[in-house]
Amino acid sequence: MAQTMKGQNNTQTPKRGRPGQRQQERLQRQARRRRRQQILVGIVIAAVVVGLAYLAFWQYQRYNTDQLVASNIHATATARAKITPTPVVGQPTAAPDKPPAVTGATHTLPDGLQYIDIKEGVGPAAKAGDEVDVYYTGWLQKDGVKFDSSFDDGSTPFAVKPLGQAQVIPGWNEGLVGIKSGGTRRLIIPAALAYGSQGQGKIPPNSTLIFDVTVTAIK
């Protein structure tokens, strides 16, 4: 009987311990689950904090960049405002009321046209058929009165095309041959190669004309 009781005790003792073991294992699993959840929440919070910090830093950098660009633009504009514009070569800032004195050799052609190269240009010389863009001012030789200037029309170049057959006075078609880009030439044009005995507007009949012509481009 003692053996029977002993066997019964050995059999029943594990049964009394198993519910406690299962409860302990369940608690351990719950504890591990809570720890994983806490770790996950911590990772999410850390990621959010890092993201917000990066966004704040990016906004700060962008603000500084915008401020720097604005400051540079203002500084550039201020510097430009203090710089005196440099006139374009061959483009006078105003047309004189009287023909200025010039130096240089006077070339006289068989038909009476005269020209003086005030300034030598560069590149190929203008030839018949070219388009020649020019600034010009014209005076009457008799009293030096200015009668026309491209600067009085907004300082825009005047196109002579095609040279040799352009819709200009004959003295221009002939007198601009040989001039180079950037060059300035004085033309002294007799009435026969200008407006003749009829005259034109402010130009009296039989007037010899003086033109200072500056070439900006030859095409």
Phi and psi restraints in degrees (value plus and minus 20) as a CYANA .aco file:
   2 ALA   PHI     -82.2   -42.2
   2 ALA   PSI     -57.9   -17.9
   3 GLN   PHI     -87.1   -47.1
   3 GLN   PSI     -57.0   -17.0
   4 THR   PHI     -85.3   -45.3
   4 THR   PSI     -65.7   -25.7
   5 MET   PHI     -82.3   -42.3
   5 MET   PSI     -58.6   -18.6
   6 LYS   PHI     -85.1   -45.1
   6 LYS   PSI     -61.4   -21.4
   7 GLY   PHI     -85.8   -45.8
   7 GLY   PSI     -56.3   -16.3
   8 GLN   PHI     -85.7   -45.7
   8 GLN   PSI     -61.2   -21.2
   9 ASN   PHI     -82.9   -42.9
   9 ASN   PSI     -61.1   -21.1
  10 ASN   PHI     -85.2   -45.2
  10 ASN   PSI     -49.6    -9.6
  11 THR   PHI    -100.5   -60.5
  11 THR   PSI     -56.9   -16.9
  12 GLN   PHI    -105.4   -65.4
  12 GLN   PSI     -46.1    -6.1
  13 THR   PHI     -79.6   -39.6
  13 THR   PSI     -65.4   -25.4
  14 PRO   PHI     -82.1   -42.1
  14 PRO   PSI     -52.5   -12.5
  15 LYS   PHI     -86.1   -46.1
  15 LYS   PSI     -56.7   -16.7
  16 ARG   PHI     -88.3   -48.3
  16 ARG   PSI     -46.9    -6.9
  17 GLY   PHI    -106.1   -66.1
  17 GLY   PSI     -42.1    -2.1
  18 ARG   PHI     -86.9   -46.9
  18 ARG   PSI     -62.4   -22.4
  19 PRO   PHI     -78.8   -38.8
  19 PRO   PSI     -57.1   -17.1
  20 GLY   PHI     -87.1   -47.1
  20 GLY   PSI     -57.9   -17.9
  21 GLN   PHI     -86.3   -46.3
  21 GLN   PSI     -62.0   -22.0
  22 ARG   PHI     -83.8   -43.8
  22 ARG   PSI     -61.0   -21.0
  23 GLN   PHI     -82.7   -42.7
  23 GLN   PSI     -60.7   -20.7
  24 GLN   PHI     -86.2   -46.2
  24 GLN   PSI     -61.1   -21.1
  25 GLU   PHI     -84.4   -44.4
  25 GLU   PSI     -60.1   -20.1
  26 ARG   PHI     -82.7   -42.7
  26 ARG   PSI     -61.0   -21.0
  27 LEU   PHI     -84.9   -44.9
  27 LEU   PSI     -58.3   -18.3
  28 GLN   PHI     -85.1   -45.1
  28 GLN   PSI     -60.9   -20.9
  29 ARG   PHI     -84.2   -44.2
  29 ARG   PSI     -62.3   -22.3
  30 GLN   PHI     -82.4   -42.4
  30 GLN   PSI     -59.3   -19.3
  31 ALA   PHI     -84.5   -44.5
  31 ALA   PSI     -62.1   -22.1
  32 ARG   PHI     -84.9   -44.9
  32 ARG   PSI     -58.2   -18.2
  33 ARG   PHI     -83.9   -43.9
  33 ARG   PSI     -61.6   -21.6
  34 ARG   PHI     -84.7   -44.7
  34 ARG   PSI     -59.4   -19.4
  35 ARG   PHI     -83.6   -43.6
  35 ARG   PSI     -61.7   -21.7
  36 ARG   PHI     -83.2   -43.2
  36 ARG   PSI     -61.3   -21.3
  37 GLN   PHI     -83.5   -43.5
  37 GLN   PSI     -61.7   -21.7
  38 GLN   PHI     -83.5   -43.5
  38 GLN   PSI     -61.3   -21.3
  39 ILE   PHI     -83.2   -43.2
  39 ILE   PSI     -64.5   -24.5
  40 LEU   PHI     -82.3   -42.3
  40 LEU   PSI     -64.4   -24.4
  41 VAL   PHI     -82.1   -42.1
  41 VAL   PSI     -60.0   -20.0
  42 GLY   PHI     -82.6   -42.6
  42 GLY   PSI     -60.6   -20.6
  43 ILE   PHI     -83.9   -43.9
  43 ILE   PSI     -64.1   -24.1
  44 VAL   PHI     -81.9   -41.9
  44 VAL   PSI     -65.5   -25.5
  45 ILE   PHI     -82.6   -42.6
  45 ILE   PSI     -61.8   -21.8
  46 ALA   PHI     -82.8   -42.8
  46 ALA   PSI     -61.3   -21.3
  47 ALA   PHI     -83.6   -43.6
  47 ALA   PSI     -61.1   -21.1
  48 VAL   PHI     -84.1   -44.1
  48 VAL   PSI     -63.4   -23.4
  49 VAL   PHI     -82.4   -42.4
  49 VAL   PSI     -64.8   -24.8
  50 VAL   PHI     -83.1   -43.1
  50 VAL   PSI     -61.8   -21.8
  51 GLY   PHI     -82.4   -42.4
  51 GLY   PSI     -63.9   -23.9
  52 LEU   PHI     -84.8   -44.8
  52 LEU   PSI     -57.9   -17.9
  53 ALA   PHI     -85.5   -45.5
  53 ALA   PSI     -62.2   -22.2
  54 TYR   PHI     -85.1   -45.1
  54 TYR   PSI     -61.0   -21.0
  55 LEU   PHI     -82.8   -42.8
  55 LEU   PSI     -63.2   -23.2
  56 ALA   PHI     -83.0   -43.0
  56 ALA   PSI     -62.2   -22.2
  57 PHE   PHI     -83.8   -43.8
  57 PHE   PSI     -61.7   -21.7
  58 TRP   PHI     -83.7   -43.7
  58 TRP   PSI     -63.3   -23.3
  59 GLN   PHI     -82.2   -42.2
  59 GLN   PSI     -59.0   -19.0
  60 TYR   PHI     -84.4   -44.4
  60 TYR   PSI     -64.9   -24.9
  61 GLN   PHI     -83.9   -43.9
  61 GLN   PSI     -61.1   -21.1
  62 ARG   PHI     -84.4   -44.4
  62 ARG   PSI     -61.5   -21.5
  63 TYR   PHI     -81.0   -41.0
  63 TYR   PSI     -65.4   -25.4
  64 ASN   PHI     -82.9   -42.9
  64 ASN   PSI     -60.2   -20.2
  65 THR   PHI     -83.6   -43.6
  65 THR   PSI     -65.2   -25.2
  66 ASP   PHI     -81.4   -41.4
  66 ASP   PSI     -60.9   -20.9
  67 GLN   PHI     -84.4   -44.4
  67 GLN   PSI     -60.2   -20.2
  68 LEU   PHI     -86.0   -46.0
  68 LEU   PSI     -62.8   -22.8
  69 VAL   PHI     -82.6   -42.6
  69 VAL   PSI     -65.4   -25.4
  70 ALA   PHI     -81.3   -41.3
  70 ALA   PSI     -60.4   -20.4
  71 SER   PHI     -84.7   -44.7
  71 SER   PSI     -61.2   -21.2
  72 ASN   PHI     -85.4   -45.4
  72 ASN   PSI     -60.9   -20.9
  73 ILE   PHI     -82.0   -42.0
  73 ILE   PSI     -65.1   -25.1
  74 HIS   PHI     -82.5   -42.5
  74 HIS   PSI     -63.7   -23.7
  75 ALA   PHI     -84.2   -44.2
  75 ALA   PSI     -60.9   -20.9
  76 THR   PHI     -84.4   -44.4
  76 THR   PSI     -64.1   -24.1
  77 ALA   PHI     -83.2   -43.2
  77 ALA   PSI     -60.4   -20.4
  78 THR   PHI     -85.2   -45.2
  78 THR   PSI     -61.7   -21.7
  79 ALA   PHI     -84.9   -44.9
  79 ALA   PSI     -62.2   -22.2
  80 ARG   PHI     -84.1   -44.1
  80 ARG   PSI     -56.6   -16.6
  81 ALA   PHI     -84.7   -44.7
  81 ALA   PSI     -46.8    -6.8
  82 LYS   PHI    -105.7   -65.7
  82 LYS   PSI     -32.8     7.2
  83 ILE   PHI    -107.0   -67.0
  83 ILE   PSI     109.5   149.5
  84 THR   PHI     -96.3   -56.3
  84 THR   PSI     102.0   142.0
  85 PRO   PHI     -77.1   -37.1
  85 PRO   PSI     120.1   160.1
  86 THR   PHI    -109.9   -69.9
  86 THR   PSI     102.5   142.5
  87 PRO   PHI     -80.2   -40.2
  87 PRO   PSI     124.6   164.6
  88 VAL   PHI     -86.0   -46.0
  88 VAL   PSI     118.1   158.1
  89 VAL   PHI     -78.2   -38.2
  89 VAL   PSI     111.8   151.8
  90 GLY   PHI      63.2   103.2
  90 GLY   PSI     -15.5    24.5
  91 GLN   PHI    -140.6  -100.6
  91 GLN   PSI      72.9   112.9
  92 PRO   PHI     -79.6   -39.6
  92 PRO   PSI     132.7   172.7
  93 THR   PHI    -100.3   -60.3
  93 THR   PSI     -38.1     1.9
  94 ALA   PHI    -181.1  -141.1
  94 ALA   PSI     132.2   172.2
  95 ALA   PHI    -111.1   -71.1
  95 ALA   PSI     105.1   145.1
  96 PRO   PHI     -87.3   -47.3
  96 PRO   PSI     129.3   169.3
  97 ASP   PHI     -92.1   -52.1
  97 ASP   PSI     -45.3    -5.3
  98 LYS   PHI    -141.9  -101.9
  98 LYS   PSI     130.8   170.8
  99 PRO   PHI     -85.2   -45.2
  99 PRO   PSI     101.8   141.8
 100 PRO   PHI     -90.4   -50.4
 100 PRO   PSI     135.4   175.4
 101 ALA   PHI     -87.8   -47.8
 101 ALA   PSI     120.5   160.5
 102 VAL   PHI    -152.4  -112.4
 102 VAL   PSI     142.6   182.6
 103 THR   PHI    -141.9  -101.9
 103 THR   PSI     138.4   178.4
 104 GLY   PHI     114.6   154.6
 104 GLY   PSI     141.9   181.9
 105 ALA   PHI     -92.7   -52.7
 105 ALA   PSI     117.6   157.6
 106 THR   PHI    -113.5   -73.5
 106 THR   PSI     103.8   143.8
 107 HIS   PHI    -124.1   -84.1
 107 HIS   PSI     107.3   147.3
 108 THR   PHI    -133.2   -93.2
 108 THR   PSI     104.8   144.8
 109 LEU   PHI    -110.5   -70.5
 109 LEU   PSI     142.1   182.1
 110 PRO   PHI     -76.7   -36.7
 110 PRO   PSI     -51.7   -11.7
 111 ASP   PHI    -105.9   -65.9
 111 ASP   PSI     -13.6    26.4
 112 GLY   PHI      78.5   118.5
 112 GLY   PSI     -28.7    11.3
 113 LEU   PHI     -88.7   -48.7
 113 LEU   PSI     115.4   155.4
 114 GLN   PHI    -141.4  -101.4
 114 GLN   PSI     128.8   168.8
 115 TYR   PHI    -166.7  -126.7
 115 TYR   PSI     131.1   171.1
 116 ILE   PHI    -149.8  -109.8
 116 ILE   PSI     104.6   144.6
 117 ASP   PHI    -102.8   -62.8
 117 ASP   PSI      81.2   121.2
 118 ILE   PHI     -91.1   -51.1
 118 ILE   PSI     -59.0   -19.0
 119 LYS   PHI    -162.1  -122.1
 119 LYS   PSI     109.2   149.2
 120 GLU   PHI     -96.0   -56.0
 120 GLU   PSI     117.3   157.3
 121 GLY   PHI    -110.1   -70.1
 121 GLY   PSI    -185.0  -145.0
 122 VAL   PHI    -151.9  -111.9
 122 VAL   PSI     139.8   179.8
 123 GLY   PHI      63.7   103.7
 123 GLY   PSI    -188.7  -148.7
 124 PRO   PHI     -84.5   -44.5
 124 PRO   PSI     126.2   166.2
 125 ALA   PHI     -98.0   -58.0
 125 ALA   PSI     126.5   166.5
 126 ALA   PHI     -85.0   -45.0
 126 ALA   PSI     120.5   160.5
 127 LYS   PHI    -154.2  -114.2
 127 LYS   PSI     148.7   188.7
 128 ALA   PHI     -77.2   -37.2
 128 ALA   PSI     114.4   154.4
 129 GLY   PHI      78.3   118.3
 129 GLY   PSI     -36.7     3.3
 130 ASP   PHI     -95.2   -55.2
 130 ASP   PSI     140.4   180.4
 131 GLU   PHI    -118.2   -78.2
 131 GLU   PSI     105.7   145.7
 132 VAL   PHI    -139.4   -99.4
 132 VAL   PSI      97.2   137.2
 133 ASP   PHI    -114.4   -74.4
 133 ASP   PSI     108.6   148.6
 134 VAL   PHI    -158.0  -118.0
 134 VAL   PSI     135.7   175.7
 135 TYR   PHI    -124.5   -84.5
 135 TYR   PSI     127.1   167.1
 136 TYR   PHI    -172.1  -132.1
 136 TYR   PSI     138.5   178.5
 137 THR   PHI    -161.3  -121.3
 137 THR   PSI     117.2   157.2
 138 GLY   PHI    -140.4  -100.4
 138 GLY   PSI     119.2   159.2
 139 TRP   PHI    -149.3  -109.3
 139 TRP   PSI     137.0   177.0
 140 LEU   PHI     -99.9   -59.9
 140 LEU   PSI     111.7   151.7
 141 GLN   PHI     -86.5   -46.5
 141 GLN   PSI     -52.0   -12.0
 142 LYS   PHI     -83.1   -43.1
 142 LYS   PSI     -68.7   -28.7
 143 ASP   PHI    -145.1  -105.1
 143 ASP   PSI     -17.5    22.5
 144 GLY   PHI      53.1    93.1
 144 GLY   PSI      -5.7    34.3
 145 VAL   PHI     -94.3   -54.3
 145 VAL   PSI     111.9   151.9
 146 LYS   PHI     -95.2   -55.2
 146 LYS   PSI     112.1   152.1
 147 PHE   PHI    -137.3   -97.3
 147 PHE   PSI     -35.4     4.6
 148 ASP   PHI    -183.4  -143.4
 148 ASP   PSI     130.4   170.4
 149 SER   PHI    -181.0  -141.0
 149 SER   PSI     117.3   157.3
 150 SER   PHI     -86.3   -46.3
 150 SER   PSI     -42.5    -2.5
 151 PHE   PHI     -92.5   -52.5
 151 PHE   PSI     -43.8    -3.8
 152 ASP   PHI     -99.0   -59.0
 152 ASP   PSI     -26.7    13.3
 153 ASP   PHI    -130.8   -90.8
 153 ASP   PSI       7.4    47.4
 154 GLY   PHI      76.7   116.7
 154 GLY   PSI      -5.6    34.4
 155 SER   PHI      37.7    77.7
 155 SER   PSI      21.3    61.3
 156 THR   PHI    -122.2   -82.2
 156 THR   PSI     119.9   159.9
 157 PRO   PHI     -84.3   -44.3
 157 PRO   PSI     130.0   170.0
 158 PHE   PHI    -126.9   -86.9
 158 PHE   PSI     110.1   150.1
 159 ALA   PHI    -112.8   -72.8
 159 ALA   PSI     103.2   143.2
 160 VAL   PHI    -122.7   -82.7
 160 VAL   PSI      88.4   128.4
 161 LYS   PHI    -173.7  -133.7
 161 LYS   PSI     122.0   162.0
 162 PRO   PHI     -95.2   -55.2
 162 PRO   PSI     120.7   160.7
 163 LEU   PHI     -78.9   -38.9
 163 LEU   PSI     112.5   152.5
 164 GLY   PHI      84.7   124.7
 164 GLY   PSI     -50.1   -10.1
 165 GLN   PHI    -153.6  -113.6
 165 GLN   PSI      -3.4    36.6
 166 ALA   PHI     -89.9   -49.9
 166 ALA   PSI     138.8   178.8
 167 GLN   PHI    -100.9   -60.9
 167 GLN   PSI      44.2    84.2
 168 VAL   PHI    -155.8  -115.8
 168 VAL   PSI     156.1   196.1
 169 ILE   PHI     -86.6   -46.6
 169 ILE   PSI     132.4   172.4
 170 PRO   PHI     -76.4   -36.4
 170 PRO   PSI     -52.1   -12.1
 171 GLY   PHI     -82.6   -42.6
 171 GLY   PSI     -50.4   -10.4
 172 TRP   PHI     -94.2   -54.2
 172 TRP   PSI     -67.4   -27.4
 173 ASN   PHI     -77.9   -37.9
 173 ASN   PSI     -54.6   -14.6
 174 GLU   PHI    -106.7   -66.7
 174 GLU   PSI     -61.8   -21.8
 175 GLY   PHI     -96.3   -56.3
 175 GLY   PSI     -38.0     2.0
 176 LEU   PHI    -111.5   -71.5
 176 LEU   PSI     -26.8    13.2
 177 VAL   PHI     -86.6   -46.6
 177 VAL   PSI     109.8   149.8
 178 GLY   PHI      77.2   117.2
 178 GLY   PSI     -32.4     7.6
 179 ILE   PHI     -95.8   -55.8
 179 ILE   PSI     133.4   173.4
 180 LYS   PHI    -134.1   -94.1
 180 LYS   PSI     140.6   180.6
 181 SER   PHI     -80.8   -40.8
 181 SER   PSI     111.6   151.6
 182 GLY   PHI      68.5   108.5
 182 GLY   PSI     -28.5    11.5
 183 GLY   PHI    -103.5   -63.5
 183 GLY   PSI     135.3   175.3
 184 THR   PHI    -143.1  -103.1
 184 THR   PSI     108.9   148.9
 185 ARG   PHI    -148.3  -108.3
 185 ARG   PSI     116.2   156.2
 186 ARG   PHI    -114.8   -74.8
 186 ARG   PSI     106.8   146.8
 187 LEU   PHI    -127.2   -87.2
 187 LEU   PSI     108.7   148.7
 188 ILE   PHI    -132.7   -92.7
 188 ILE   PSI      85.7   125.7
 189 ILE   PHI    -130.4   -90.4
 189 ILE   PSI      98.9   138.9
 190 PRO   PHI     -86.8   -46.8
 190 PRO   PSI     139.1   179.1
 191 ALA   PHI     -76.1   -36.1
 191 ALA   PSI     -55.2   -15.2
 192 ALA   PHI     -83.0   -43.0
 192 ALA   PSI     -44.8    -4.8
 193 LEU   PHI    -125.1   -85.1
 193 LEU   PSI      -8.5    31.5
 194 ALA   PHI    -142.4  -102.4
 194 ALA   PSI    -129.2   -89.2
 195 TYR   PHI    -131.5   -91.5
 195 TYR   PSI     -10.5    29.5
 196 GLY   PHI      38.4    78.4
 196 GLY   PSI    -168.1  -128.1
 197 SER   PHI    -100.0   -60.0
 197 SER   PSI     -28.2    11.8
 198 GLN   PHI    -110.2   -70.2
 198 GLN   PSI     -49.2    -9.2
 199 GLY   PHI      53.2    93.2
 199 GLY   PSI    -197.1  -157.1
 200 GLN   PHI    -181.9  -141.9
 200 GLN   PSI      94.7   134.7
 201 GLY   PHI      37.3    77.3
 201 GLY   PSI    -135.1   -95.1
 202 LYS   PHI     -98.6   -58.6
 202 LYS   PSI     -24.1    15.9
 203 ILE   PHI    -116.0   -76.0
 203 ILE   PSI      95.5   135.5
 204 PRO   PHI     -87.8   -47.8
 204 PRO   PSI     141.4   181.4
 205 PRO   PHI     -78.4   -38.4
 205 PRO   PSI     128.7   168.7
 206 ASN   PHI      38.4    78.4
 206 ASN   PSI      18.3    58.3
 207 SER   PHI    -116.2   -76.2
 207 SER   PSI     111.2   151.2
 208 THR   PHI    -102.8   -62.8
 208 THR   PSI     114.6   154.6
 209 LEU   PHI    -133.2   -93.2
 209 LEU   PSI     128.3   168.3
 210 ILE   PHI    -136.2   -96.2
 210 ILE   PSI     107.8   147.8
 211 PHE   PHI    -145.3  -105.3
 211 PHE   PSI     113.0   153.0
 212 ASP   PHI    -122.0   -82.0
 212 ASP   PSI      98.7   138.7
 213 VAL   PHI    -141.0  -101.0
 213 VAL   PSI     105.7   145.7
 214 THR   PHI    -133.8   -93.8
 214 THR   PSI     105.8   145.8
 215 VAL   PHI    -109.8   -69.8
 215 VAL   PSI     107.9   147.9
 216 THR   PHI    -118.9   -78.9
 216 THR   PSI     -46.3    -6.3
 217 ALA   PHI    -181.7  -141.7
 217 ALA   PSI     126.8   166.8
 218 ILE   PHI    -144.4  -104.4
 218 ILE   PSI     104.3   144.3
